[in-house]
Amino acid sequence: MARDYKREAALETKKRKADRAARNRARRKMGLAVGEKAQVDHKKPLSKGGTNAKSNLRVVSAKTNNKKRDK
């Protein structure tokens, strides 16, 4: 499912803006182009003590990343 960027921008709060900036920063770190379907994921989740360092990031397909969220 595609993100509704217009709606997200209209409802923008400081936290939401910071979250979006962090996603964009992670994509740039991993060398993903704008519009590329792949997503950036944490090898060790932040909730389990992972970090935002490049060594803890990996590129996965959108399908794989969305499957993890549904669990």
N, CA, C and O atoms as a Maestro MAE file, in Angstrom:
{
 s_m_m2io_version
 :::
 2.0.0
}

f_m_ct {
 s_m_title
 :::
 protein
 m_atom[284] {
  # First column is atom index #
  i_m_mmod_type
  r_m_x_coord
  r_m_y_coord
  r_m_z_coord
  i_m_residue_number
  s_m_chain_name
  s_m_pdb_residue_name
  s_m_pdb_atom_name
  i_m_atomic_number
  :::
  1 25 0.841 -1.176 0.000 1 A "MET " " N  " 7
  2 3 0.000 0.000 0.000 1 A "MET " " CA " 6
  3 2 0.891 1.247 0.000 1 A "MET " " C  " 6
  4 15 1.825 1.352 0.795 1 A "MET " " O  " 8
  5 25 0.600 2.161 -0.875 2 A "ALA " " N  " 7
  6 3 1.408 3.368 -1.007 2 A "ALA " " CA " 6
  7 2 1.091 4.352 0.112 2 A "ALA " " C  " 6
  8 15 -0.034 4.397 0.610 2 A "ALA " " O  " 8
  9 25 2.079 5.129 0.499 3 A "ARG " " N  " 7
  10 3 1.881 6.135 1.547 3 A "ARG " " CA " 6
  11 2 1.162 7.336 0.959 3 A "ARG " " C  " 6
  12 15 1.401 7.706 -0.190 3 A "ARG " " O  " 8
  13 25 0.287 7.941 1.736 4 A "ASP " " N  " 7
  14 3 -0.431 9.139 1.329 4 A "ASP " " CA " 6
  15 2 0.367 10.356 1.800 4 A "ASP " " C  " 6
  16 15 0.117 10.885 2.883 4 A "ASP " " O  " 8
  17 25 1.321 10.793 0.988 5 A "TYR " " N  " 7
  18 3 2.233 11.844 1.392 5 A "TYR " " CA " 6
  19 2 1.527 13.185 1.573 5 A "TYR " " C  " 6
  20 15 1.900 13.960 2.454 5 A "TYR " " O  " 8
  21 25 0.512 13.472 0.753 6 A "LYS " " N  " 7
  22 3 -0.214 14.733 0.901 6 A "LYS " " CA " 6
  23 2 -0.927 14.789 2.248 6 A "LYS " " C  " 6
  24 15 -0.904 15.816 2.926 6 A "LYS " " O  " 8
  25 25 -1.555 13.688 2.630 7 A "ARG " " N  " 7
  26 3 -2.249 13.633 3.915 7 A "ARG " " CA " 6
  27 2 -1.244 13.737 5.065 7 A "ARG " " C  " 6
  28 15 -1.490 14.425 6.055 7 A "ARG " " O  " 8
  29 25 -0.120 13.053 4.922 8 A "GLU " " N  " 7
  30 3 0.907 13.085 5.960 8 A "GLU " " CA " 6
  31 2 1.445 14.501 6.142 8 A "GLU " " C  " 6
  32 15 1.666 14.940 7.271 8 A "GLU " " O  " 8
  33 25 1.653 15.207 5.056 9 A "ALA " " N  " 7
  34 3 2.169 16.571 5.143 9 A "ALA " " CA " 6
  35 2 1.140 17.489 5.793 9 A "ALA " " C  " 6
  36 15 1.507 18.393 6.544 9 A "ALA " " O  " 8
  37 25 -0.147 17.268 5.513 10 A "ALA " " N  " 7
  38 3 -1.196 18.100 6.089 10 A "ALA " " CA " 6
  39 2 -1.316 17.890 7.595 10 A "ALA " " C  " 6
  40 15 -1.656 18.825 8.321 10 A "ALA " " O  " 8
  41 25 -1.044 16.692 8.070 11 A "LEU " " N  " 7
  42 3 -1.159 16.360 9.482 11 A "LEU " " CA " 6
  43 2 0.184 16.429 10.208 11 A "LEU " " C  " 6
  44 15 0.334 15.904 11.311 11 A "LEU " " O  " 8
  45 25 1.135 17.072 9.586 12 A "GLU " " N  " 7
  46 3 2.510 17.085 10.087 12 A "GLU " " CA " 6
  47 2 2.618 17.671 11.497 12 A "GLU " " C  " 6
  48 15 2.124 18.764 11.770 12 A "GLU " " O  " 8
  49 25 3.263 16.934 12.365 13 A "THR " " N  " 7
  50 3 3.600 17.432 13.694 13 A "THR " " CA " 6
  51 2 5.124 17.359 13.801 13 A "THR " " C  " 6
  52 15 5.785 16.826 12.911 13 A "THR " " O  " 8
  53 25 5.667 17.884 14.869 14 A "LYS " " N  " 7
  54 3 7.124 17.846 15.022 14 A "LYS " " CA " 6
  55 2 7.634 16.412 15.062 14 A "LYS " " C  " 6
  56 15 8.648 16.097 14.438 14 A "LYS " " O  " 8
  57 25 6.936 15.534 15.796 15 A "LYS " " N  " 7
  58 3 7.377 14.148 15.905 15 A "LYS " " CA " 6
  59 2 7.271 13.448 14.552 15 A "LYS " " C  " 6
  60 15 8.182 12.719 14.159 15 A "LYS " " O  " 8
  61 25 6.173 13.664 13.841 16 A "ARG " " N  " 7
  62 3 5.972 13.026 12.545 16 A "ARG " " CA " 6
  63 2 7.029 13.501 11.560 16 A "ARG " " C  " 6
  64 15 7.551 12.720 10.764 16 A "ARG " " O  " 8
  65 25 7.336 14.790 11.624 17 A "LYS " " N  " 7
  66 3 8.351 15.343 10.729 17 A "LYS " " CA " 6
  67 2 9.719 14.734 11.033 17 A "LYS " " C  " 6
  68 15 10.476 14.410 10.118 17 A "LYS " " O  " 8
  69 25 10.037 14.579 12.332 18 A "ALA " " N  " 7
  70 3 11.312 13.984 12.728 18 A "ALA " " CA " 6
  71 2 11.384 12.521 12.293 18 A "ALA " " C  " 6
  72 15 12.438 12.063 11.853 18 A "ALA " " O  " 8
  73 25 10.274 11.780 12.410 19 A "ASP " " N  " 7
  74 3 10.235 10.377 11.987 19 A "ASP " " CA " 6
  75 2 10.479 10.259 10.479 19 A "ASP " " C  " 6
  76 15 11.232 9.396 10.026 19 A "ASP " " O  " 8
  77 25 9.835 11.131 9.719 20 A "ARG " " N  " 7
  78 3 9.993 11.106 8.264 20 A "ARG " " CA " 6
  79 2 11.425 11.452 7.882 20 A "ARG " " C  " 6
  80 15 11.998 10.837 6.983 20 A "ARG " " O  " 8
  81 25 11.998 12.432 8.561 21 A "ALA " " N  " 7
  82 3 13.383 12.824 8.289 21 A "ALA " " CA " 6
  83 2 14.335 11.670 8.597 21 A "ALA " " C  " 6
  84 15 15.304 11.454 7.869 21 A "ALA " " O  " 8
  85 25 14.063 10.930 9.670 22 A "ALA " " N  " 7
  86 3 14.912 9.786 10.033 22 A "ALA " " CA " 6
  87 2 14.819 8.684 8.975 22 A "ALA " " C  " 6
  88 15 15.827 8.063 8.639 22 A "ALA " " O  " 8
  89 25 13.620 8.438 8.451 23 A "ARG " " N  " 7
  90 3 13.468 7.434 7.381 23 A "ARG " " CA " 6
  91 2 14.243 7.859 6.136 23 A "ARG " " C  " 6
  92 15 14.929 7.049 5.512 23 A "ARG " " O  " 8
  93 25 14.125 9.135 5.785 24 A "ASN " " N  " 7
  94 3 14.836 9.638 4.608 24 A "ASN " " CA " 6
  95 2 16.349 9.573 4.807 24 A "ASN " " C  " 6
  96 15 17.086 9.240 3.879 24 A "ASN " " O  " 8
  97 25 16.811 9.892 6.016 25 A "ARG " " N  " 7
  98 3 18.245 9.838 6.327 25 A "ARG " " CA " 6
  99 2 18.769 8.404 6.216 25 A "ARG " " C  " 6
  100 15 19.860 8.176 5.693 25 A "ARG " " O  " 8
  101 25 17.982 7.433 6.714 26 A "ALA " " N  " 7
  102 3 18.380 6.027 6.634 26 A "ALA " " CA " 6
  103 2 18.445 5.573 5.180 26 A "ALA " " C  " 6
  104 15 19.354 4.831 4.805 26 A "ALA " " O  " 8
  105 25 17.497 6.007 4.361 27 A "ARG " " N  " 7
  106 3 17.509 5.637 2.937 27 A "ARG " " CA " 6
  107 2 18.759 6.181 2.250 27 A "ARG " " C  " 6
  108 15 19.383 5.490 1.444 27 A "ARG " " O  " 8
  109 25 19.121 7.426 2.576 28 A "ARG " " N  " 7
  110 3 20.324 8.011 1.978 28 A "ARG " " CA " 6
  111 2 21.571 7.266 2.425 28 A "ARG " " C  " 6
  112 15 22.466 7.017 1.617 28 A "ARG " " O  " 8
  113 25 21.642 6.904 3.710 29 A "LYS " " N  " 7
  114 3 22.799 6.156 4.230 29 A "LYS " " CA " 6
  115 2 22.995 4.856 3.466 29 A "LYS " " C  " 6
  116 15 24.126 4.456 3.190 29 A "LYS " " O  " 8
  117 25 21.889 4.196 3.123 30 A "MET " " N  " 7
  118 3 21.960 2.899 2.460 30 A "MET " " CA " 6
  119 2 22.049 3.025 0.939 30 A "MET " " C  " 6
  120 15 22.163 2.014 0.246 30 A "MET " " O  " 8
  121 25 21.999 4.236 0.416 31 A "GLY " " N  " 7
  122 3 22.165 4.451 -1.017 31 A "GLY " " CA " 6
  123 2 20.936 4.150 -1.853 31 A "GLY " " C  " 6
  124 15 21.062 3.846 -3.039 31 A "GLY " " O  " 8
  125 25 19.745 4.226 -1.261 32 A "LEU " " N  " 7
  126 3 18.521 3.973 -2.016 32 A "LEU " " CA " 6
  127 2 18.075 5.242 -2.737 32 A "LEU " " C  " 6
  128 15 18.110 6.335 -2.172 32 A "LEU " " O  " 8
  129 25 17.663 5.085 -3.969 33 A "ALA " " N  " 7
  130 3 17.210 6.222 -4.756 33 A "ALA " " CA " 6
  131 2 15.778 6.598 -4.380 33 A "ALA " " C  " 6
  132 15 15.035 5.776 -3.843 33 A "ALA " " O  " 8
  133 25 15.400 7.834 -4.661 34 A "VAL " " N  " 7
  134 3 14.041 8.294 -4.416 34 A "VAL " " CA " 6
  135 2 13.100 7.497 -5.321 34 A "VAL " " C  " 6
  136 15 13.360 7.351 -6.515 34 A "VAL " " O  " 8
  137 25 12.038 6.996 -4.766 35 A "GLY " " N  " 7
  138 3 11.060 6.235 -5.542 35 A "GLY " " CA " 6
  139 2 11.367 4.753 -5.644 35 A "GLY " " C  " 6
  140 15 10.567 3.999 -6.197 35 A "GLY " " O  " 8
  141 25 12.497 4.320 -5.130 36 A "GLU " " N  " 7
  142 3 12.853 2.908 -5.168 36 A "GLU " " CA " 6
  143 2 11.966 2.149 -4.184 36 A "GLU " " C  " 6
  144 15 11.714 2.630 -3.079 36 A "GLU " " O  " 8
  145 25 11.490 0.967 -4.578 37 A "LYS " " N  " 7
  146 3 10.520 0.225 -3.772 37 A "LYS " " CA " 6
  147 2 11.122 -0.419 -2.525 37 A "LYS " " C  " 6
  148 15 10.393 -0.728 -1.583 37 A "LYS " " O  " 8
  149 25 12.416 -0.623 -2.503 38 A "ALA " " N  " 7
  150 3 13.055 -1.251 -1.345 38 A "ALA " " CA " 6
  151 2 12.945 -0.334 -0.132 38 A "ALA " " C  " 6
  152 15 12.824 0.884 -0.267 38 A "ALA " " O  " 8
  153 25 12.989 -0.937 1.054 39 A "GLN " " N  " 7
  154 3 12.906 -0.170 2.295 39 A "GLN " " CA " 6
  155 2 14.090 -0.507 3.188 39 A "GLN " " C  " 6
  156 15 14.750 -1.530 3.010 39 A "GLN " " O  " 8
  157 25 14.346 0.366 4.147 40 A "VAL " " N  " 7
  158 3 15.437 0.163 5.097 40 A "VAL " " CA " 6
  159 2 14.852 -0.411 6.378 40 A "VAL " " C  " 6
  160 15 13.808 0.037 6.851 40 A "VAL " " O  " 8
  161 25 15.533 -1.405 6.934 41 A "ASP " " N  " 7
  162 3 15.062 -2.118 8.110 41 A "ASP " " CA " 6
  163 2 16.206 -2.210 9.108 41 A "ASP " " C  " 6
  164 15 17.371 -2.107 8.724 41 A "ASP " " O  " 8
  165 25 15.890 -2.401 10.374 42 A "HIS " " N  " 7
  166 3 16.916 -2.631 11.395 42 A "HIS " " CA " 6
  167 2 17.157 -4.128 11.534 42 A "HIS " " C  " 6
  168 15 16.211 -4.907 11.651 42 A "HIS " " O  " 8
  169 25 18.418 -4.524 11.522 43 A "LYS " " N  " 7
  170 3 18.753 -5.936 11.741 43 A "LYS " " CA " 6
  171 2 18.322 -6.342 13.141 43 A "LYS " " C  " 6
  172 15 17.653 -7.360 13.320 43 A "LYS " " O  " 8
  173 25 18.704 -5.550 14.127 44 A "LYS " " N  " 7
  174 3 18.266 -5.765 15.515 44 A "LYS " " CA " 6
  175 2 17.302 -4.629 15.835 44 A "LYS " " C  " 6
  176 15 17.721 -3.472 15.861 44 A "LYS " " O  " 8
  177 25 16.033 -4.916 16.077 45 A "PRO " " N  " 7
  178 3 15.037 -3.863 16.288 45 A "PRO " " CA " 6
  179 2 15.418 -2.902 17.412 45 A "PRO " " C  " 6
  180 15 16.063 -3.287 18.387 45 A "PRO " " O  " 8
  181 25 15.010 -1.658 17.259 46 A "LEU " " N  " 7
  182 3 15.290 -0.658 18.278 46 A "LEU " " CA " 6
  183 2 14.680 -1.062 19.614 46 A "LEU " " C  " 6
  184 15 15.252 -0.790 20.669 46 A "LEU " " O  " 8
  185 25 13.521 -1.711 19.568 47 A "SER " " N  " 7
  186 3 12.847 -2.134 20.796 47 A "SER " " CA " 6
  187 2 13.620 -3.220 21.529 47 A "SER " " C  " 6
  188 15 13.401 -3.439 22.720 47 A "SER " " O  " 8
  189 25 14.523 -3.903 20.828 48 A "LYS " " N  " 7
  190 3 15.331 -4.964 21.437 48 A "LYS " " CA " 6
  191 2 16.757 -4.506 21.713 48 A "LYS " " C  " 6
  192 15 17.638 -5.327 21.969 48 A "LYS " " O  " 8
  193 25 16.989 -3.190 21.663 49 A "GLY " " N  " 7
  194 3 18.313 -2.669 21.977 49 A "GLY " " CA " 6
  195 2 19.179 -2.369 20.775 49 A "GLY " " C  " 6
  196 15 20.379 -2.143 20.929 49 A "GLY " " O  " 8
  197 25 18.608 -2.358 19.582 50 A "GLY " " N  " 7
  198 3 19.368 -2.027 18.382 50 A "GLY " " CA " 6
  199 2 19.653 -0.534 18.307 50 A "GLY " " C  " 6
  200 15 19.098 0.252 19.074 50 A "GLY " " O  " 8
  201 25 20.516 -0.154 17.383 51 A "THR " " N  " 7
  202 3 20.883 1.258 17.232 51 A "THR " " CA " 6
  203 2 20.481 1.743 15.842 51 A "THR " " C  " 6
  204 15 20.044 0.962 14.997 51 A "THR " " O  " 8
  205 25 20.638 3.043 15.627 52 A "ASN " " N  " 7
  206 3 20.367 3.623 14.316 52 A "ASN " " CA " 6
  207 2 21.636 3.720 13.474 52 A "ASN " " C  " 6
  208 15 21.642 4.392 12.443 52 A "ASN " " O  " 8
  209 25 22.704 3.061 13.899 53 A "ALA " " N  " 7
  210 3 23.963 3.088 13.155 53 A "ALA " " CA " 6
  211 2 23.807 2.361 11.826 53 A "ALA " " C  " 6
  212 15 22.946 1.493 11.685 53 A "ALA " " O  " 8
  213 25 24.629 2.711 10.868 54 A "LYS " " N  " 7
  214 3 24.564 2.084 9.552 54 A "LYS " " CA " 6
  215 2 24.798 0.576 9.636 54 A "LYS " " C  " 6
  216 15 24.263 -0.181 8.827 54 A "LYS " " O  " 8
  217 25 25.595 0.140 10.611 55 A "SER " " N  " 7
  218 3 25.883 -1.290 10.752 55 A "SER " " CA " 6
  219 2 24.656 -2.089 11.184 55 A "SER " " C  " 6
  220 15 24.650 -3.315 11.066 55 A "SER " " O  " 8
  221 25 23.620 -1.418 11.680 56 A "ASN " " N  " 7
  222 3 22.399 -2.106 12.095 56 A "ASN " " CA " 6
  223 2 21.287 -1.949 11.065 56 A "ASN " " C  " 6
  224 15 20.161 -2.377 11.316 56 A "ASN " " O  " 8
  225 25 21.572 -1.352 9.923 57 A "LEU " " N  " 7
  226 3 20.562 -1.161 8.881 57 A "LEU " " CA " 6
  227 2 20.764 -2.173 7.765 57 A "LEU " " C  " 6
  228 15 21.883 -2.613 7.503 57 A "LEU " " O  " 8
  229 25 19.661 -2.537 7.109 58 A "ARG " " N  " 7
  230 3 19.731 -3.399 5.934 58 A "ARG " " CA " 6
  231 2 18.609 -3.022 4.985 58 A "ARG " " C  " 6
  232 15 17.605 -2.441 5.399 58 A "ARG " " O  " 8
  233 25 18.776 -3.349 3.726 59 A "VAL " " N  " 7
  234 3 17.773 -3.080 2.703 59 A "VAL " " CA " 6
  235 2 16.947 -4.347 2.513 59 A "VAL " " C  " 6
  236 15 17.490 -5.428 2.285 59 A "VAL " " O  " 8
  237 25 15.631 -4.200 2.609 60 A "VAL " " N  " 7
  238 3 14.723 -5.325 2.386 60 A "VAL " " CA " 6
  239 2 13.627 -4.862 1.435 60 A "VAL " " C  " 6
  240 15 13.425 -3.663 1.241 60 A "VAL " " O  " 8
  241 25 12.921 -5.828 0.844 61 A "SER " " N  " 7
  242 3 11.812 -5.468 -0.026 61 A "SER " " CA " 6
  243 2 10.672 -4.932 0.831 61 A "SER " " C  " 6
  244 15 10.595 -5.226 2.024 61 A "SER " " O  " 8
  245 25 9.793 -4.150 0.228 62 A "ALA " " N  " 7
  246 3 8.648 -3.605 0.952 62 A "ALA " " CA " 6
  247 2 7.762 -4.734 1.446 62 A "ALA " " C  " 6
  248 15 7.204 -4.642 2.540 62 A "ALA " " O  " 8
  249 25 7.622 -5.788 0.671 63 A "LYS " " N  " 7
  250 3 6.796 -6.939 1.043 63 A "LYS " " CA " 6
  251 2 7.318 -7.577 2.324 63 A "LYS " " C  " 6
  252 15 6.539 -7.860 3.235 63 A "LYS " " O  " 8
  253 25 8.619 -7.806 2.404 64 A "THR " " N  " 7
  254 3 9.237 -8.405 3.581 64 A "THR " " CA " 6
  255 2 9.081 -7.516 4.794 64 A "THR " " C  " 6
  256 15 8.761 -7.999 5.880 64 A "THR " " O  " 8
  257 25 9.305 -6.210 4.624 65 A "ASN " " N  " 7
  258 3 9.228 -5.281 5.744 65 A "ASN " " CA " 6
  259 2 7.794 -5.183 6.274 65 A "ASN " " C  " 6
  260 15 7.593 -5.094 7.485 65 A "ASN " " O  " 8
  261 25 6.817 -5.198 5.403 66 A "ASN " " N  " 7
  262 3 5.433 -5.090 5.840 66 A "ASN " " CA " 6
  263 2 4.955 -6.367 6.512 66 A "ASN " " C  " 6
  264 15 4.080 -6.315 7.376 66 A "ASN " " O  " 8
  265 25 5.506 -7.504 6.136 67 A "LYS " " N  " 7
  266 3 5.154 -8.771 6.795 67 A "LYS " " CA " 6
  267 2 5.559 -8.732 8.255 67 A "LYS " " C  " 6
  268 15 4.827 -9.220 9.116 67 A "LYS " " O  " 8
  269 25 6.717 -8.157 8.544 68 A "LYS " " N  " 7
  270 3 7.229 -8.097 9.921 68 A "LYS " " CA " 6
  271 2 6.321 -7.237 10.794 68 A "LYS " " C  " 6
  272 15 6.095 -7.565 11.959 68 A "LYS " " O  " 8
  273 25 5.804 -6.156 10.253 69 A "ARG " " N  " 7
  274 3 4.970 -5.249 11.012 69 A "ARG " " CA " 6
  275 2 3.650 -5.905 11.406 69 A "ARG " " C  " 6
  276 15 3.089 -5.581 12.453 69 A "ARG " " O  " 8
  277 25 3.155 -6.809 10.593 70 A "ASP " " N  " 7
  278 3 1.856 -7.439 10.845 70 A "ASP " " CA " 6
  279 2 1.905 -8.475 11.960 70 A "ASP " " C  " 6
  280 15 0.857 -8.894 12.450 70 A "ASP " " O  " 8
  281 25 3.105 -8.900 12.374 71 A "LYS " " N  " 7
  282 3 3.200 -9.942 13.405 71 A "LYS " " CA " 6
  283 2 2.860 -9.434 14.773 71 A "LYS " " C  " 6
  284 15 2.895 -10.194 15.740 71 A "LYS " " O  " 8
  :::
 }
 m_bond[283] {
  # First column is bond index #
  i_m_from
  i_m_to
  i_m_order
  :::
  1 1 2 1
  2 2 3 1
  3 3 4 2
  4 3 5 1
  5 5 6 1
  6 6 7 1
  7 7 8 2
  8 7 9 1
  9 9 10 1
  10 10 11 1
  11 11 12 2
  12 11 13 1
  13 13 14 1
  14 14 15 1
  15 15 16 2
  16 15 17 1
  17 17 18 1
  18 18 19 1
  19 19 20 2
  20 19 21 1
  21 21 22 1
  22 22 23 1
  23 23 24 2
  24 23 25 1
  25 25 26 1
  26 26 27 1
  27 27 28 2
  28 27 29 1
  29 29 30 1
  30 30 31 1
  31 31 32 2
  32 31 33 1
  33 33 34 1
  34 34 35 1
  35 35 36 2
  36 35 37 1
  37 37 38 1
  38 38 39 1
  39 39 40 2
  40 39 41 1
  41 41 42 1
  42 42 43 1
  43 43 44 2
  44 43 45 1
  45 45 46 1
  46 46 47 1
  47 47 48 2
  48 47 49 1
  49 49 50 1
  50 50 51 1
  51 51 52 2
  52 51 53 1
  53 53 54 1
  54 54 55 1
  55 55 56 2
  56 55 57 1
  57 57 58 1
  58 58 59 1
  59 59 60 2
  60 59 61 1
  61 61 62 1
  62 62 63 1
  63 63 64 2
  64 63 65 1
  65 65 66 1
  66 66 67 1
  67 67 68 2
  68 67 69 1
  69 69 70 1
  70 70 71 1
  71 71 72 2
  72 71 73 1
  73 73 74 1
  74 74 75 1
  75 75 76 2
  76 75 77 1
  77 77 78 1
  78 78 79 1
  79 79 80 2
  80 79 81 1
  81 81 82 1
  82 82 83 1
  83 83 84 2
  84 83 85 1
  85 85 86 1
  86 86 87 1
  87 87 88 2
  88 87 89 1
  89 89 90 1
  90 90 91 1
  91 91 92 2
  92 91 93 1
  93 93 94 1
  94 94 95 1
  95 95 96 2
  96 95 97 1
  97 97 98 1
  98 98 99 1
  99 99 100 2
  100 99 101 1
  101 101 102 1
  102 102 103 1
  103 103 104 2
  104 103 105 1
  105 105 106 1
  106 106 107 1
  107 107 108 2
  108 107 109 1
  109 109 110 1
  110 110 111 1
  111 111 112 2
  112 111 113 1
  113 113 114 1
  114 114 115 1
  115 115 116 2
  116 115 117 1
  117 117 118 1
  118 118 119 1
  119 119 120 2
  120 119 121 1
  121 121 122 1
  122 122 123 1
  123 123 124 2
  124 123 125 1
  125 125 126 1
  126 126 127 1
  127 127 128 2
  128 127 129 1
  129 129 130 1
  130 130 131 1
  131 131 132 2
  132 131 133 1
  133 133 134 1
  134 134 135 1
  135 135 136 2
  136 135 137 1
  137 137 138 1
  138 138 139 1
  139 139 140 2
  140 139 141 1
  141 141 142 1
  142 142 143 1
  143 143 144 2
  144 143 145 1
  145 145 146 1
  146 146 147 1
  147 147 148 2
  148 147 149 1
  149 149 150 1
  150 150 151 1
  151 151 152 2
  152 151 153 1
  153 153 154 1
  154 154 155 1
  155 155 156 2
  156 155 157 1
  157 157 158 1
  158 158 159 1
  159 159 160 2
  160 159 161 1
  161 161 162 1
  162 162 163 1
  163 163 164 2
  164 163 165 1
  165 165 166 1
  166 166 167 1
  167 167 168 2
  168 167 169 1
  169 169 170 1
  170 170 171 1
  171 171 172 2
  172 171 173 1
  173 173 174 1
  174 174 175 1
  175 175 176 2
  176 175 177 1
  177 177 178 1
  178 178 179 1
  179 179 180 2
  180 179 181 1
  181 181 182 1
  182 182 183 1
  183 183 184 2
  184 183 185 1
  185 185 186 1
  186 186 187 1
  187 187 188 2
  188 187 189 1
  189 189 190 1
  190 190 191 1
  191 191 192 2
  192 191 193 1
  193 193 194 1
  194 194 195 1
  195 195 196 2
  196 195 197 1
  197 197 198 1
  198 198 199 1
  199 199 200 2
  200 199 201 1
  201 201 202 1
  202 202 203 1
  203 203 204 2
  204 203 205 1
  205 205 206 1
  206 206 207 1
  207 207 208 2
  208 207 209 1
  209 209 210 1
  210 210 211 1
  211 211 212 2
  212 211 213 1
  213 213 214 1
  214 214 215 1
  215 215 216 2
  216 215 217 1
  217 217 218 1
  218 218 219 1
  219 219 220 2
  220 219 221 1
  221 221 222 1
  222 222 223 1
  223 223 224 2
  224 223 225 1
  225 225 226 1
  226 226 227 1
  227 227 228 2
  228 227 229 1
  229 229 230 1
  230 230 231 1
  231 231 232 2
  232 231 233 1
  233 233 234 1
  234 234 235 1
  235 235 236 2
  236 235 237 1
  237 237 238 1
  238 238 239 1
  239 239 240 2
  240 239 241 1
  241 241 242 1
  242 242 243 1
  243 243 244 2
  244 243 245 1
  245 245 246 1
  246 246 247 1
  247 247 248 2
  248 247 249 1
  249 249 250 1
  250 250 251 1
  251 251 252 2
  252 251 253 1
  253 253 254 1
  254 254 255 1
  255 255 256 2
  256 255 257 1
  257 257 258 1
  258 258 259 1
  259 259 260 2
  260 259 261 1
  261 261 262 1
  262 262 263 1
  263 263 264 2
  264 263 265 1
  265 265 266 1
  266 266 267 1
  267 267 268 2
  268 267 269 1
  269 269 270 1
  270 270 271 1
  271 271 272 2
  272 271 273 1
  273 273 274 1
  274 274 275 1
  275 275 276 2
  276 275 277 1
  277 277 278 1
  278 278 279 1
  279 279 280 2
  280 279 281 1
  281 281 282 1
  282 282 283 1
  283 283 284 2
  :::
 }
}
